[in-house]
Amino acid sequence: LELFEDVQNQHIFEDSKTFADCAPKYDPVDILILYRKLARRSQDFTLRQFVQDNFHLPEEPHNYAHAETEKRTLSQHI
């Protein structure tokens, strides 16, 4: 919980959903133990780098927008 709160409070990502969508690369308990150890003891610790090193970031969403060539009502479209 503290890691999640720290990432959200430091605005590591542009939105608040991105970190929730990240998948851990290792056992989450081990990541939390490492976070507690490094965040307190390492002077060159950066939370952003820690997240990148320990989590798989979600892929960028694909843009599936397309232009309609004909005008249709919503009912017709459905």
MIFIDO-571454 format. One record per atom (N, C-alpha, C): x, y, z; residue number from 1. Coordinates in Angstrom, 3 decimals, padded with zeros to 6 digits, m for minus. Each point is the difference from the previous one (the first is absolute). Example, Ala and Ser with C-alpha at 12.3 -4.5 7.8 and 13.67 -1.06 7.14 Angstrom:
[[013.190 m005.690 007.800] 1]
[[m000.890 001.190 000.000] 1]
[[000.900 001.200 000.000] 1]
[[m000.350 001.050 m000.720] 2]
[[000.820 001.190 000.060] 2]
[[m000.770 001.090 000.730] 2]
END
This chain:
[[000.823 m001.198 000.000] 1]
[[m000.823 001.198 000.000] 1]
[[000.865 001.260 000.000] 1]
[[001.075 m000.001 000.773] 2]
[[000.827 001.210 000.062] 2]
[[000.682 000.298 m001.324] 2]
[[000.444 m001.026 m000.718] 3]
[[000.621 000.208 m001.310] 3]
[[m001.015 000.598 m000.966] 3]
[[m001.194 m000.557 m000.035] 4]
[[m001.050 000.524 m000.863] 4]
[[m000.290 001.467 000.326] 4]
[[m000.146 000.299 001.264] 5]
[[m000.278 001.384 000.409] 5]
[[001.138 000.929 m000.384] 5]
[[001.234 m000.431 000.181] 6]
[[001.145 000.845 m000.346] 6]
[[000.059 000.272 m001.498] 6]
[[m000.250 m001.030 m000.801] 7]
[[000.001 000.193 m001.459] 7]
[[m001.105 000.973 m000.390] 7]
[[m001.170 m000.159 000.577] 8]
[[m001.111 000.890 m000.345] 8]
[[000.260 001.427 000.493] 8]
[[000.514 000.144 001.205] 9]
[[000.229 001.334 000.557] 9]
[[001.134 000.749 m000.697] 9]
[[000.965 m000.743 m000.540] 10]
[[001.112 000.658 m000.700] 10]
[[m000.275 000.165 m001.488] 10]
[[m001.170 m000.408 m000.441] 11]
[[m000.419 000.185 m001.398] 11]
[[001.034 m000.533 m000.984] 11]
[[000.407 m001.241 000.220] 12]
[[000.964 m000.657 m000.876] 12]
[[m000.562 m000.119 m001.416] 12]
[[m001.301 m000.209 m000.099] 13]
[[m000.668 m000.137 m001.291] 13]
[[m000.993 001.140 m000.191] 13]
[[m000.376 000.226 m001.252] 14]
[[m000.916 001.103 m000.307] 14]
[[m001.396 m000.210 000.577] 14]
[[m000.401 m001.259 000.127] 15]
[[m001.322 m000.260 000.564] 15]
[[000.120 m000.972 001.173] 15]
[[m001.060 m000.116 000.751] 16]
[[000.054 m000.832 001.203] 16]
[[m000.270 m001.478 m000.284] 16]
[[m000.345 m000.334 m001.225] 17]
[[m000.321 m001.384 m000.326] 17]
[[001.221 m000.798 m000.475] 17]
[[000.997 000.657 m000.515] 18]
[[001.131 m000.699 m000.613] 18]
[[000.694 m000.939 000.971] 18]
[[000.325 000.478 001.196] 19]
[[000.707 m000.867 000.939] 19]
[[m000.872 m001.173 000.427] 19]
[[m001.296 000.232 000.108] 20]
[[m000.912 m001.097 000.351] 20]
[[000.010 m001.085 m001.076] 20]
[[000.322 000.381 m001.226] 21]
[[000.054 m000.948 m001.117] 21]
[[001.371 m000.659 m000.163] 21]
[[000.985 000.418 000.761] 22]
[[001.330 m000.601 m000.083] 22]
[[m000.017 m001.396 000.628] 22]
[[000.788 m000.886 m000.587] 23]
[[000.113 m001.356 000.547] 23]
[[001.375 m000.155 000.632] 23]
[[000.075 m000.561 001.187] 24]
[[001.300 m000.179 000.656] 24]
[[000.856 m001.019 m000.750] 24]
[[001.286 000.286 m000.079] 25]
[[000.952 m000.927 m000.637] 25]
[[000.403 m001.108 000.962] 25]
[[m000.150 000.256 001.289] 26]
[[000.423 m000.931 001.038] 26]
[[m001.119 m000.126 001.022] 26]
[[000.221 m000.797 001.004] 27]
[[m000.976 m000.149 001.072] 27]
[[m000.263 001.371 000.626] 27]
[[m001.265 000.425 000.090] 28]
[[m000.312 001.324 000.555] 28]
[[000.548 000.226 001.405] 28]
[[000.046 m001.027 000.812] 29]
[[000.553 000.150 001.354] 29]
[[001.485 000.332 m000.082] 29]
[[000.720 m000.662 m000.890] 30]
[[001.429 000.282 m000.174] 30]
[[000.221 001.421 m000.517] 30]
[[m000.867 000.440 m000.899] 31]
[[000.111 001.368 m000.521] 31]
[[m000.206 001.004 001.122] 31]
[[m000.987 m000.226 000.829] 32]
[[m000.265 000.917 001.112] 32]
[[001.157 000.031 000.992] 32]
[[000.562 m001.151 000.306] 33]
[[001.157 m000.051 000.913] 33]
[[001.169 000.777 m000.595] 33]
[[000.252 m000.203 m001.289] 34]
[[001.080 000.724 m000.677] 34]
[[m000.279 001.497 m000.006] 34]
[[m001.241 000.378 m000.257] 35]
[[m000.373 001.414 000.008] 35]
[[000.284 000.636 001.362] 35]
[[m000.434 m000.650 001.038] 36]
[[000.225 000.538 001.353] 36]
[[001.488 000.148 000.291] 36]
[[000.773 m000.967 m000.436] 37]
[[001.444 000.029 000.242] 37]
[[000.674 001.116 m000.803] 37]
[[m000.271 000.062 m001.294] 38]
[[000.680 000.965 m000.863] 38]
[[m000.458 001.435 000.220] 38]
[[m001.287 000.180 000.202] 39]
[[m000.531 001.358 000.153] 39]
[[000.567 000.696 001.225] 39]
[[000.312 m000.769 001.011] 40]
[[000.511 000.598 001.236] 40]
[[001.518 000.100 000.038] 40]
[[000.684 m000.876 m000.710] 41]
[[001.453 m000.093 000.152] 41]
[[000.810 000.495 m001.187] 41]
[[m000.595 000.067 m001.157] 42]
[[000.759 000.356 m001.196] 42]
[[m000.210 001.470 m000.341] 42]
[[001.087 000.745 m000.074] 43]
[[m000.102 001.426 m000.293] 43]
[[m000.339 000.257 m001.462] 43]
[[000.337 m000.926 m000.891] 44]
[[m000.297 000.201 m001.414] 44]
[[m001.284 m000.707 m000.430] 44]
[[m000.854 m000.346 000.964] 45]
[[m001.256 m000.682 m000.281] 45]
[[m000.967 000.941 m000.704] 45]
[[m000.590 m000.472 m001.095] 46]
[[m001.089 000.733 m000.649] 46]
[[m001.172 m000.959 m000.146] 46]
[[m001.142 000.442 000.399] 47]
[[m001.191 m000.832 m000.039] 47]
[[m000.350 m000.384 m001.431] 47]
[[000.122 000.922 m000.919] 48]
[[m000.304 m000.282 m001.401] 48]
[[000.850 m001.157 m000.523] 48]
[[001.298 000.025 000.275] 49]
[[000.883 m001.068 m000.458] 49]
[[m000.321 m001.313 000.705] 49]
[[m000.322 000.066 001.264] 50]
[[m000.367 m001.196 000.744] 50]
[[m001.218 m000.671 m000.631] 50]
[[m001.001 000.791 m000.344] 51]
[[m001.203 m000.552 m000.627] 51]
[[000.355 m000.622 m001.348] 51]
[[000.798 000.677 m000.796] 52]
[[000.386 m000.541 m001.304] 52]
[[000.798 m001.295 000.133] 52]
[[000.809 m000.097 001.031] 53]
[[000.823 m001.194 000.205] 53]
[[m000.798 m001.189 000.535] 53]
[[m001.074 000.248 000.697] 54]
[[m000.704 m001.062 000.704] 54]
[[m001.416 m000.298 m000.494] 54]
[[m000.469 000.759 m000.975] 55]
[[m001.344 m000.202 m000.520] 55]
[[000.003 000.039 m001.518] 55]
[[m000.879 m000.803 m000.584] 56]
[[m000.251 000.060 m001.436] 56]
[[m001.020 001.114 m000.205] 56]
[[000.385 001.019 m000.757] 57]
[[m000.908 001.107 m000.252] 57]
[[m001.001 m000.399 m001.077] 57]
[[m001.230 000.482 000.095] 58]
[[m000.990 m000.355 m001.022] 58]
[[000.387 000.608 m001.348] 58]
[[m000.382 m000.696 m001.047] 59]
[[000.265 000.505 m001.342] 59]
[[m000.879 001.216 m000.266] 59]
[[000.470 000.828 m000.916] 60]
[[m000.799 001.160 m000.391] 60]
[[m001.271 m000.499 m000.676] 60]
[[m001.138 000.612 000.294] 61]
[[m001.235 m000.436 m000.647] 61]
[[000.030 000.291 m001.499] 61]
[[m000.609 m000.876 m000.750] 62]
[[m000.077 000.197 m001.442] 62]
[[m001.140 000.951 m000.317] 62]
[[000.177 000.783 m001.026] 63]
[[m001.042 000.909 m000.435] 63]
[[m000.774 m000.681 m001.122] 63]
[[m001.218 m000.404 000.286] 64]
[[m000.817 m000.693 m000.984] 64]
[[m001.018 000.931 m000.649] 64]
[[000.204 001.281 000.114] 65]
[[m000.935 000.952 m000.575] 65]
[[000.004 m000.125 m001.520] 65]
[[m001.159 000.118 m000.561] 66]
[[m000.127 m000.019 m001.448] 66]
[[m001.102 000.966 m000.411] 66]
[[000.083 000.449 m001.196] 67]
[[m000.974 000.979 m000.484] 67]
[[m001.191 m000.720 m000.621] 67]
[[m001.177 000.429 000.354] 68]
[[m001.216 m000.511 m000.616] 68]
[[m000.164 000.681 m001.354] 68]
[[m000.278 m000.777 m001.012] 69]
[[m000.164 000.582 m001.333] 69]
[[m001.447 000.366 m000.279] 69]
[[m000.915 m000.543 000.764] 70]
[[m001.403 000.332 m000.208] 70]
[[m000.616 000.441 001.325] 70]
[[m000.954 000.875 m000.088] 71]
[[m000.690 000.488 001.200] 71]
[[m001.071 m001.007 000.388] 71]
[[000.052 m000.452 001.255] 72]
[[m001.000 m000.925 000.499] 72]
[[m000.433 000.440 001.384] 72]
[[m001.197 m000.340 000.334] 73]
[[m000.472 000.276 001.351] 73]
[[000.658 m001.040 000.916] 73]
[[m000.086 000.213 001.278] 74]
[[000.549 m000.953 000.964] 74]
[[m000.655 m001.361 m000.146] 74]
[[m001.311 m000.002 m000.161] 75]
[[m000.711 m001.276 m000.169] 75]
[[000.467 m000.744 m001.245] 75]
[[000.224 000.716 m001.079] 76]
[[000.486 m000.629 m001.226] 76]
[[001.408 m000.550 000.196] 76]
[[000.813 000.736 000.706] 77]
[[001.374 m000.433 000.244] 77]
[[000.032 m001.285 000.809] 77]
[[m000.837 m000.073 001.004] 78]
[[m000.049 m001.179 000.867] 78]
[[m000.565 m001.179 m000.773] 78]
END
